[in-house]
Amino acid sequence: MADRRSVAPLELARRAPRRFATLSALPFLRLRETFRGRRGPLAFLAVVGPGLIAGVAGNDAGGITTYATLGSSTGLRFLWILPFTALLLALVQESVARLGVVTGQGLTDLIREHFGVRWTLFAMIILLIANLANTVANVAGASSALAIFGAPTLLTAPLAALAVWLIVVYGNYHSVERIFLSLTAVFLAYIAAALLANPNWAEVASSLTTPDLGGISAAEALLLVAVVGTTVTPYMQFYLQSAVAEKEIGVEELGAARADAILGSAWTNFIAVCIVIATAVALAGSGQAISSAAEAATALEPLAGTFSTILFGAGLFGASLLAMAIMPLTTAFALSEAFGFESGVDKKLGEAPIFYGIFTVILVIGAGVVMIPGLDPIGAIVGSQYLQGLFLPIVLAFIVKLASSRVLLGAHASPRWLQITGWAAVVLLFGLNAAVLVANLIGVGA
């Protein structure tokens, strides 16, 4: 087995100018420099980042809307689905982190090398379409969150996109990662919102641990499929593996990288539980339909107080801003890797023009679509969720196959039990997608 970096080292030594020196200078954010080479729990602090960021990026505007819809329409009844999605996400992200650490390559690189150009082209087309739609959804999410406080979309959409562009293009990997890690703190708002809702904690515990499968309507079944699809999304895995490779995490740090991936999975699903609790307690049974996370935030005010609305809106803005950066970056990484272009946040603009060009075009399209007067972006949100859901089992099949290869990973290949679990998840997701397609074709309702 050959470590990719020992054969063809990634050109990551050159650093972009430190345009975000103030943030980079904060000691509690200089984790890589401070703790690299340490042993024990301190070694984890040198590696933390890619898994946590990838995980929380899944709680974007579309994800928050899905969880808010689950809580407002079904109460706490289906809270038990989230521990299962947490386990599935942890298994997937651990495999992806392992692939990135041992090979030093992005997921697109490995798909091209081991499955050929046709499969790579197919994967890239679906990823591009889905991520374009998701970027539109998240620009809309950031703008609608600020609209709660009276800010106009025509101003907030381009400014949010510009802020993300400046952070990525004029930062380097470490400064960008620190900003992303800082943004994960906004999700604390959803913990506070759940606590302010004052739920019956005994009922919450029972709902988390006792699956209720009786009398599920067709609409509820489709909603559960959407929850799975929005929790374990393909773009998260493409981003995670590219970030692990670009951070140059060594094989000796593999255990810490796996812990980071699992932590990200647990954290993102814990936040999802909080969103469901907040909306279930405040909105379930109220008869108020929720079609967006911003509507959920506004609807909380008369039932849970103004502070809950502010917290929910602030969380939506931070989550959307993070996803606005991650999705175009994921697409830029994937397309650049697929066609052999220079890529990486540590590259200067002139060193990776295609990479930054893709990133810029997707951001501009996202902001431009949201600024079109009278256009409702909900179609883009719904369409992107369907595309991600349909794409997921295909990407997961790639991941399971690659992570099981002893030729590729040697002693770090997936053990038999994990291979069986992975393939079972692929079959289950294909089955769920087939059920969704059939339900849509025959026009199943509630």
N, C-alpha and C positions, 0 to 999 in steps of 0.2 A: 504494500500500500504506500502510495506517495502522497505526501502533503503538498497540495497545490502551491503553497507559498514557497516551499523549498525548491520547487522546479521552476516556477515562473513568478517571482515575487510581484505582488500588486504594487503599482507605482503610487504609494500613498505617503512618501516621505515629504513631498513638497506641501507646504501649508499655505493656505490663503491668508491674506493679511488679517490680523485680529481686529476687525471692525467692531466687535462686541466685547472689548477688553474689560469693561466694567463688570458685566455679568460673568465673564470667564474668571475674573479675579476673586470671586466669592469663594472662600475656602471650602464651604460645605458642598459646592458644586464641582470642585476639581477632583472628582473621585478617581478617575483613571490615573492621573499623575500621582496622587497621594497614596493610593493603596495597591498599585501594581507591584507584584512580587511578594505581597504579604501572604501569610498562610491562615487557614481557618476562616472564621466568619468575615474577617477583614478583606479576604480575597474576593468575596462577593461584591464588595463596594467598588472594586476596580472594574467590574464587568457589567454591573447593573445598568440598564438603559434600553438596549434594543428590544428585549422581551417585554418590558414594562410599557414602553412607548407603543409597540405594535399592539399589545393587548388593549390599552385604553383607547387607541385610535379606532378600535372597533365600535366604541360607544360614540359614534358620530351622530349627526342630525337624524339620519334614517334609523339608526339603532335606538336612539332615545325615543323617537316617535313610536317605534314598534313596542318598546317596553311600556311606554305610557299608555298605548292602546291596550296592551294586555292587562295592565292594572285597572284602567278605567272601565273596560268592557267586561272583564271576568273576575275582578276583585283579586283575592289572594288564592283563588282555586288552583291556578296552574303555576304557582311559585316553585313547585317541585321540579319543573323542567330545567331550571337554571343550574342546580348542582350537576345535572347530566351534561349540559352544554359546557360547564366549567371543566369537567373531566375530559370531554372530547377536545376542547380547545387546548388544554394542557398537553395532551398526548401529541397533538399536531404540532404545536409550537416547540415542544421539546425535540421532536424529530428534525424540524427545520433548523433549530439552533445547532443541533449536532452536525447536520450537513454543512452549515456555514462555517463552523469552527474547524472541522477536520479537513474540508476541501479548500477553504478560503475562497470559494466561488459563490456567486449568486444562484438563485434557483433557475433563472432563465438559462444561464450558462450550462447548467447540468442537464436541463431538459433538451437543449439543442444537441449537446454532445452524446446523450444516451438514447434519445427518442427521435432525433432527426429534425430537419428543417420544417417539414409539413406540420408536425404537431406543435412545434414552436410558433409558427406563423398563426395557426389556429388559436393557440393560447393567447398570443399577443393581441389579436384582433378583438377577442372577447374581453380581455383585460382592459384594452383601450376604451372600448365602448362603455363598459361598466364603470370605469373610473372617471370618464368624462361626465357621465350622468351623476355619479356620486359627488364629484367636485361641484357641480351645479347645486346639488342638494345641500352641500355644506356651506357654500357661499350664501345660499338662501337661509340656512340655519343661523349663521352668524348675523346676517342682516335682520332676520325676524326677531332674534334675541334682543338686538339693540333697538328694534322698533317698539318693543315693549316699553322702553324708556323714552320713546318719542323721536329717535334718530331716523332720518329718511334713508330708504334703501339705496337711492341714487347716489348717496354720499358714502354710506357704510360699505357697500359691496366693493367698489374699486379701492377704497382705503384699506380694507381688510386684506384684499388680494395683494396690494402693493406692500403692505407690512410683511406678509409671508414671503413674498419674492425677495425683498431686501434682506431678510434674515437668512434665507437659504443661499442666495447668490453671493452675498458679501460676508458670510460667515465661513467657518471651517467645520469639519465634522464635530469636533468637541464642543465648540460654542453652540452649534445648532442643537446638538443632543441635550446640552444643558438647558436651553430654552424649552425644548420639548418636555424634558423632565419637570421643569418648573410649571408648565401648563397642566401636567397631570394633577396638580394640587387643586385645580378647579373642581374636580370630581368630589372633593370633600363637601361641596355644596349639596350634593344629593344625599349624603349621609345625614346632614343637618335637616334637609327637607323631610326625610323619613322619620327622624326623631320628632320633629315638630308636628307631624301628622298624628302622633300619639296612638300607634296601633295597639291591638291586643297581641302582645308578644307571644302568648301561649298559642294563639291561632296562627301566627307567623311561623313558629317552630313546627307546628303540626303540618302546615301547608308545604313547608320546605322538605319534610321528611316522609310525607305520605302521599304517593301518587294517586290522583283521582282521575280514573279513565271512564267513569260511568256517564253515559248520556252526552258525549261530546258531539256538538253540532258540526256540520261541515265547515262553517265559517270559523269556529274555534280551532278545528283541526288545521285549517290553512294558516291561522294565526300562529299556532305552535310551530309549524314548518318555517314560517317567517322568522320566528325567534331563533331557531337553529341557524337559519341562513344569515341572519344579521350578526350573530355571535361569532361564528367561525367563517370568516370571509377570506377569499383568495388573496386580496391585496395585502392583508396583514402578513401573510406568509412570504410573499415576494419581498416586502419591505424588511421583514425580520432577518431573512437570510442575507440580503445585501448589506444591511447595517452591521450584522455580526462580522461579515467578511471585511467591511471597510474599517471597522474598529480594530481589526487585527488581533482578535482574541485568540490566544494560543491554545493548543490541545491540552496543555497543562492546566488551563483555566476552564476546561470543558464542564466540570461539575458546577462551577459558579454560573456559567452561561445557561446551563439547563435549569438551574434554580431561578434565574432571572426570567426565563421563558414561562416557567410554571407560576411564578409570582404574578407576572402580567396577566395570565389566564385567570387566576383566582381573584385578583383585584378588579378586573373588568366585569366579572360576573357578580362580585359583591356589590358593585355600583349598580348593576342592572337590577339586583334584588331591591336595593334602596329605591330606585325609580318606580318599580312595580308597587312597593309598599306605599310610597307617598301618593301615587295616583289612585291606588286601590282604595285606601282609607278615605281620601278626600272626594273622589269622583265616582267610584263604583256605585251604581244604583241611582245616580243623580239624573240619568237620562241625557246627559250632555255628551255629544259625540266629539271625539278628538281626532283630528286629521293631521296634526303636526305637533312637534314638541313645544313650539311657541304657544299654541292654543292651550296645551296642557298647563303651561306656566301661568297663563292669564286666568285659566279656569280655577286654579288653586286659590286665588286671592280671597274670594268671598267665603271659601270653605276652610282654608287653612291659614289665612292671614297674608298681609302684604309681604312680610319677610320671606315666606315660602316662595312667593312669586319671584322675588328678587334673586333668591338662591337658585331656583330652577332656571331662570333666565341667564344668570351668570354662568352656571354650569353648561348650558347649551352653547353660549358664545365661546367659552374656552374650548369645549369639545369640538365645535365646528372649526375653530381656527386651527387646532392641531390636525384634524383630518384634512383640512384644506391644504396643509403642507405635505402630509404623508401620502395622499393619493396621487398628486402629480409627481412626487418624488418616486413613488413605487413604479409608476408608468415609465418615467424617464430611465430609472435603473433597468427595468425589464427590457424595454425596447433597445436601449444602448447595448446591453449584454447580448441580446438576441442577434444583433447585427454587427457586433464587434467594435462599437464606438467607445471612445473614452468616457468613463462615467465616474461619479463620486463627488460628494459635497466638498471634499478636500481639494478638488481641482479648481483652478481659476477658470473664469468665464472663457478665456481664450484657449484654454487647454481642453475643454470639453464642451464645445459650442453646441453639438447636437443634443447632448444631455440637458444642458440648461435651456436650449431652444424648446425641447419637448415640454419641460417643466413650465416654461413661460407661456407657451401656447395653451396648455390645458388650463392654467390659472386665468388667462385672458378670456378664454371661452366661457369658463365658469362664471366669472364676474359679468361678462357681457350678456349672457342669457338671463341672468337674474335681473339685470337692469332693463330688460325689454318691458315697456309699460303694458300692464294688463295680463302678462304671462304668468300662469300658475305653475310653479315648478314641481307640484306634487306628482305629475306624471313621470318626471325624471327620477324622483325619489323611488316611486313604486317600481318603475322599470329597472332601475339599477339594482334594487333588492332581488328582483326575479333573476336578473342576469348573474349576479353573484351567486345566488342559490343554485342555479343550473350549472355554473362553472365549477362550483366547489368540489363535487365528487371526482371530477376529472383531475383537478389539481391535487386533490388528496391521493388519488391513485398514483400520480407521479411521485409524490412525497413518500408514500409507503414503499414503492418499488425502489426508489433511490436509497432511502434510509435502511433498507434491508440488504443492500449490496455489500458483501464482504470484500469484493474487488475494490469498491470505492472507499469503504470506511474501515475495512479490516476488523479489528477487535471492537470497534465502536459501532458496528452494525446493529440494527434492532434485534433484540432477542425474539425467540419464537412467539412468545405470548403477545408481544407488542405487534408483531407482524399480523397475527390472527385477528387481534383487536382492530388494527388499522383496516384490514380488508373487510371486516364485518361492518365497520363504519362506512366504507365506500359503498357497500351493497345497500345498507340502510338508507343512505342519502340518495342513491339512485332511485330507490323505491319511493322515498318521500317526494322526490321531484316528479316521478311518474304519476303519483297520486295528485299532485298539484296540477299537472298538465291535464289529466283526465277531468278533474273537478272544474277547471276553467273551460274546457271544451264542451262539457255538458251543462255549464252554467249553474253550478251548485251555489246556492245562497246560504242563508243562515239556517 
